[in-house]
Amino acid sequence: MAAQNTTDQLKAQGFRLTPQRLAILRILEEAGGHVSPADVYQRASAAMPGITEATVYRTLEFLSQQGLALVANTQSGHLVYEEASRDHHHLVCRKCGRAVEIDHDRLKALYRQFQEDTGFRVDSSHLIFFGECPDCIPQG
């Protein structure tokens, strides 16, 4: 994610790209996938001594609210974050943990159907579906 694009996006919404926000965005970008808030804090404190855990949590929440970070619940109920470079979802095997990405375009029709059937507009573009991968499904 380009820092200038992020800066422009935040300025358009009346916010600044603070050093803490920039550092956390870089951590998410470098992680290349899901990362827990605790991992973000550990990496951020190495890059910015003195940053507090509360600042990291608030910044992650802020970035997700601004559409710059994606948040999801894991199988254990913990939150994980990743860079919001594109809308996508995951299939995760409950047995072995294997994860497969699914492009958001594959679910757009389902989202429309939810809204037509219920009037409820789903606004999350980052979901995790749990099940069993082909290797873990019992053969029989």
CYANA upper distance limits for C-alpha pairs under 8 A (distance plus 0.5 A):
  1 MET  CA      5 ASN  CA      7.97
  1 MET  CA      6 THR  CA      7.78
  1 MET  CA     29 GLU  CA      7.66
  1 MET  CA     83 GLU  CA      8.47
  1 MET  CA     85 SER  CA      7.00
  2 ALA  CA      6 THR  CA      6.87
  3 ALA  CA      7 THR  CA      6.48
  3 ALA  CA     22 LEU  CA      8.12
  4 GLN  CA      8 ASP  CA      6.53
  5 ASN  CA      9 GLN  CA      6.57
  6 THR  CA     10 LEU  CA      6.65
  6 THR  CA     17 LEU  CA      8.01
  6 THR  CA     68 LEU  CA      8.29
  7 THR  CA     11 LYS  CA      6.54
  7 THR  CA     16 ARG  CA      7.40
  7 THR  CA     17 LEU  CA      6.06
  8 ASP  CA     12 ALA  CA      6.57
  9 GLN  CA     13 GLN  CA      7.09
 10 LEU  CA     14 GLY  CA      6.76
 10 LEU  CA     15 PHE  CA      5.38
 10 LEU  CA     16 ARG  CA      6.44
 10 LEU  CA     17 LEU  CA      7.19
 10 LEU  CA     66 GLN  CA      8.31
 11 LYS  CA     15 PHE  CA      5.55
 11 LYS  CA     16 ARG  CA      6.43
 11 LYS  CA     17 LEU  CA      8.46
 17 LEU  CA     21 ARG  CA      6.46
 17 LEU  CA     22 LEU  CA      6.73
 18 THR  CA     22 LEU  CA      6.66
 19 PRO  CA     23 ALA  CA      6.52
 20 GLN  CA     24 ILE  CA      6.67
 20 GLN  CA     51 ILE  CA      8.41
 20 GLN  CA     56 VAL  CA      8.43
 20 GLN  CA     59 THR  CA      8.08
 21 ARG  CA     25 LEU  CA      6.56
 21 ARG  CA     59 THR  CA      6.77
 21 ARG  CA     63 LEU  CA      8.21
 22 LEU  CA     26 ARG  CA      6.67
 23 ALA  CA     27 ILE  CA      6.75
 23 ALA  CA     44 ALA  CA      7.28
 23 ALA  CA     47 ALA  CA      8.13
 24 ILE  CA     28 LEU  CA      6.76
 24 ILE  CA     40 VAL  CA      7.55
 24 ILE  CA     44 ALA  CA      7.10
 24 ILE  CA     56 VAL  CA      8.07
 24 ILE  CA     59 THR  CA      8.16
 24 ILE  CA     60 LEU  CA      8.13
 25 LEU  CA     29 GLU  CA      6.66
 25 LEU  CA     68 LEU  CA      8.41
 25 LEU  CA     69 ALA  CA      8.28
 25 LEU  CA     83 GLU  CA      7.52
 26 ARG  CA     30 GLU  CA      6.51
 27 ILE  CA     31 ALA  CA      6.50
 27 ILE  CA     40 VAL  CA      7.26
 27 ILE  CA     43 ARG  CA      7.60
 27 ILE  CA     44 ALA  CA      7.86
 28 LEU  CA     32 GLY  CA      7.27
 28 LEU  CA     33 GLY  CA      7.98
 28 LEU  CA     35 VAL  CA      7.78
 28 LEU  CA     40 VAL  CA      8.19
 28 LEU  CA     69 ALA  CA      8.38
 28 LEU  CA     81 TYR  CA      7.89
 28 LEU  CA     82 GLU  CA      5.85
 28 LEU  CA     83 GLU  CA      5.68
 29 GLU  CA     82 GLU  CA      7.85
 29 GLU  CA     83 GLU  CA      6.03
 31 ALA  CA     35 VAL  CA      7.38
 31 ALA  CA     82 GLU  CA      8.17
 32 GLY  CA     82 GLU  CA      7.87
 32 GLY  CA     83 GLU  CA      8.18
 33 GLY  CA     81 TYR  CA      8.38
 33 GLY  CA     82 GLU  CA      6.04
 33 GLY  CA     83 GLU  CA      8.02
 34 HIS  CA     80 VAL  CA      6.08
 34 HIS  CA     81 TYR  CA      5.77
 34 HIS  CA     82 GLU  CA      5.45
 35 VAL  CA     39 ASP  CA      6.72
 35 VAL  CA     40 VAL  CA      7.23
 35 VAL  CA     80 VAL  CA      5.76
 35 VAL  CA     81 TYR  CA      5.85
 35 VAL  CA     82 GLU  CA      6.83
 36 SER  CA     40 VAL  CA      6.80
 36 SER  CA     78 HIS  CA      8.41
 36 SER  CA     79 LEU  CA      6.97
 36 SER  CA     80 VAL  CA      5.07
 36 SER  CA     81 TYR  CA      6.77
 37 PRO  CA     41 TYR  CA      6.57
 37 PRO  CA     56 VAL  CA      7.79
 37 PRO  CA     57 TYR  CA      7.08
 37 PRO  CA     60 LEU  CA      8.21
 37 PRO  CA     79 LEU  CA      7.96
 37 PRO  CA     80 VAL  CA      7.21
 37 PRO  CA     81 TYR  CA      7.85
 38 ALA  CA     42 GLN  CA      6.69
 39 ASP  CA     43 ARG  CA      6.72
 40 VAL  CA     44 ALA  CA      6.37
 40 VAL  CA     56 VAL  CA      7.79
 41 TYR  CA     45 SER  CA      6.40
 41 TYR  CA     52 THR  CA      8.28
 41 TYR  CA     53 GLU  CA      6.44
 41 TYR  CA     56 VAL  CA      6.45
 42 GLN  CA     46 ALA  CA      6.98
 43 ARG  CA     47 ALA  CA      6.94
 44 ALA  CA     48 MET  CA      6.22
 44 ALA  CA     49 PRO  CA      8.27
 44 ALA  CA     51 ILE  CA      7.65
 44 ALA  CA     56 VAL  CA      8.33
 45 SER  CA     49 PRO  CA      5.40
 45 SER  CA     50 GLY  CA      7.08
 45 SER  CA     51 ILE  CA      6.22
 45 SER  CA     52 THR  CA      8.15
 51 ILE  CA     55 THR  CA      7.20
 51 ILE  CA     56 VAL  CA      8.04
 52 THR  CA     56 VAL  CA      7.03
 53 GLU  CA     57 TYR  CA      6.81
 54 ALA  CA     58 ARG  CA      6.58
 55 THR  CA     59 THR  CA      6.40
 56 VAL  CA     60 LEU  CA      6.58
 57 TYR  CA     61 GLU  CA      6.75
 58 ARG  CA     62 PHE  CA      6.57
 59 THR  CA     63 LEU  CA      6.49
 60 LEU  CA     64 SER  CA      6.66
 60 LEU  CA     69 ALA  CA      7.76
 60 LEU  CA     81 TYR  CA      8.19
 61 GLU  CA     65 GLN  CA      6.68
 62 PHE  CA     66 GLN  CA      6.74
 63 LEU  CA     67 GLY  CA      6.76
 63 LEU  CA     68 LEU  CA      5.54
 63 LEU  CA     69 ALA  CA      5.80
 64 SER  CA     68 LEU  CA      6.14
 64 SER  CA     69 ALA  CA      4.94
 64 SER  CA     70 LEU  CA      6.12
 64 SER  CA     71 VAL  CA      7.06
 65 GLN  CA     69 ALA  CA      8.41
 67 GLY  CA     84 ALA  CA      7.17
 68 LEU  CA     83 GLU  CA      7.03
 68 LEU  CA     84 ALA  CA      5.62
 68 LEU  CA     85 SER  CA      8.19
 69 ALA  CA     81 TYR  CA      6.95
 69 ALA  CA     82 GLU  CA      6.12
 69 ALA  CA     83 GLU  CA      5.20
 69 ALA  CA     84 ALA  CA      5.06
 70 LEU  CA     81 TYR  CA      5.95
 70 LEU  CA     82 GLU  CA      5.77
 70 LEU  CA     83 GLU  CA      6.60
 70 LEU  CA     84 ALA  CA      5.78
 70 LEU  CA    126 HIS  CA      6.96
 71 VAL  CA     79 LEU  CA      7.07
 71 VAL  CA     80 VAL  CA      6.15
 71 VAL  CA     81 TYR  CA      5.03
 71 VAL  CA     82 GLU  CA      7.20
 71 VAL  CA    126 HIS  CA      7.56
 72 ALA  CA     79 LEU  CA      6.09
 72 ALA  CA     80 VAL  CA      5.97
 72 ALA  CA     81 TYR  CA      7.05
 72 ALA  CA    126 HIS  CA      7.11
 72 ALA  CA    127 LEU  CA      6.81
 72 ALA  CA    128 ILE  CA      7.35
 73 ASN  CA     77 GLY  CA      5.90
 73 ASN  CA     78 HIS  CA      5.95
 73 ASN  CA     79 LEU  CA      5.14
 73 ASN  CA     80 VAL  CA      6.85
 73 ASN  CA    128 ILE  CA      7.80
 74 THR  CA     78 HIS  CA      5.83
 74 THR  CA     79 LEU  CA      6.70
 74 THR  CA     80 VAL  CA      7.43
 74 THR  CA    128 ILE  CA      7.86
 75 GLN  CA     94 ARG  CA      8.07
 75 GLN  CA    130 PHE  CA      7.82
 87 ASP  CA    103 ASP  CA      7.28
 87 ASP  CA    104 HIS  CA      5.93
 87 ASP  CA    125 SER  CA      5.88
 87 ASP  CA    126 HIS  CA      6.86
 88 HIS  CA    101 GLU  CA      7.25
 88 HIS  CA    102 ILE  CA      6.16
 88 HIS  CA    103 ASP  CA      5.08
 88 HIS  CA    104 HIS  CA      5.05
 88 HIS  CA    125 SER  CA      6.74
 88 HIS  CA    126 HIS  CA      5.99
 88 HIS  CA    127 LEU  CA      8.06
 89 HIS  CA    101 GLU  CA      6.24
 89 HIS  CA    102 ILE  CA      5.51
 89 HIS  CA    103 ASP  CA      6.85
 89 HIS  CA    104 HIS  CA      6.87
 89 HIS  CA    125 SER  CA      7.59
 89 HIS  CA    126 HIS  CA      5.41
 89 HIS  CA    127 LEU  CA      5.35
 89 HIS  CA    128 ILE  CA      6.32
 89 HIS  CA    129 PHE  CA      8.32
 90 HIS  CA     99 ALA  CA      6.87
 90 HIS  CA    100 VAL  CA      6.00
 90 HIS  CA    101 GLU  CA      5.04
 90 HIS  CA    102 ILE  CA      6.20
 90 HIS  CA    126 HIS  CA      8.26
 90 HIS  CA    127 LEU  CA      6.86
 90 HIS  CA    128 ILE  CA      5.21
 90 HIS  CA    129 PHE  CA      6.58
 91 LEU  CA     99 ALA  CA      6.01
 91 LEU  CA    100 VAL  CA      5.62
 91 LEU  CA    101 GLU  CA      6.96
 91 LEU  CA    102 ILE  CA      7.89
 91 LEU  CA    128 ILE  CA      6.38
 91 LEU  CA    129 PHE  CA      5.29
 91 LEU  CA    130 PHE  CA      6.35
 91 LEU  CA    131 GLY  CA      7.80
 92 VAL  CA     97 GLY  CA      6.40
 92 VAL  CA     98 ARG  CA      6.16
 92 VAL  CA     99 ALA  CA      4.92
 92 VAL  CA    100 VAL  CA      7.08
 92 VAL  CA    128 ILE  CA      7.39
 92 VAL  CA    129 PHE  CA      6.63
 92 VAL  CA    130 PHE  CA      5.41
 92 VAL  CA    131 GLY  CA      6.84
 92 VAL  CA    132 GLU  CA      7.92
 92 VAL  CA    133 CYS  CA      8.09
 93 CYS  CA     97 GLY  CA      5.29
 93 CYS  CA     98 ARG  CA      5.75
 93 CYS  CA     99 ALA  CA      7.00
 93 CYS  CA    130 PHE  CA      6.36
 93 CYS  CA    131 GLY  CA      5.61
 93 CYS  CA    132 GLU  CA      5.06
 93 CYS  CA    133 CYS  CA      5.79
 93 CYS  CA    136 CYS  CA      8.45
 94 ARG  CA    130 PHE  CA      6.62
 94 ARG  CA    131 GLY  CA      6.15
 94 ARG  CA    132 GLU  CA      6.44
 95 LYS  CA    132 GLU  CA      7.12
 95 LYS  CA    136 CYS  CA      7.25
 96 CYS  CA    136 CYS  CA      7.88
 98 ARG  CA    133 CYS  CA      7.70
102 ILE  CA    106 ARG  CA      7.68
103 ASP  CA    107 LEU  CA      8.31
104 HIS  CA    108 LYS  CA      7.10
104 HIS  CA    125 SER  CA      7.15
104 HIS  CA    126 HIS  CA      8.45
107 LEU  CA    111 TYR  CA      6.82
108 LYS  CA    112 ARG  CA      6.78
109 ALA  CA    113 GLN  CA      6.64
110 LEU  CA    114 PHE  CA      6.69
111 TYR  CA    115 GLN  CA      6.94
111 TYR  CA    121 ARG  CA      7.88
111 TYR  CA    122 VAL  CA      6.85
112 ARG  CA    116 GLU  CA      6.68
112 ARG  CA    121 ARG  CA      8.44
113 GLN  CA    117 ASP  CA      6.48
114 PHE  CA    118 THR  CA      6.34
114 PHE  CA    119 GLY  CA      7.67
114 PHE  CA    120 PHE  CA      7.03
114 PHE  CA    121 ARG  CA      7.68
114 PHE  CA    122 VAL  CA      8.20
115 GLN  CA    119 GLY  CA      4.95
115 GLN  CA    120 PHE  CA      5.33
115 GLN  CA    121 ARG  CA      5.69
115 GLN  CA    122 VAL  CA      8.00
116 GLU  CA    120 PHE  CA      8.45
132 GLU  CA    136 CYS  CA      6.29
132 GLU  CA    137 ILE  CA      6.32
133 CYS  CA    137 ILE  CA      6.81
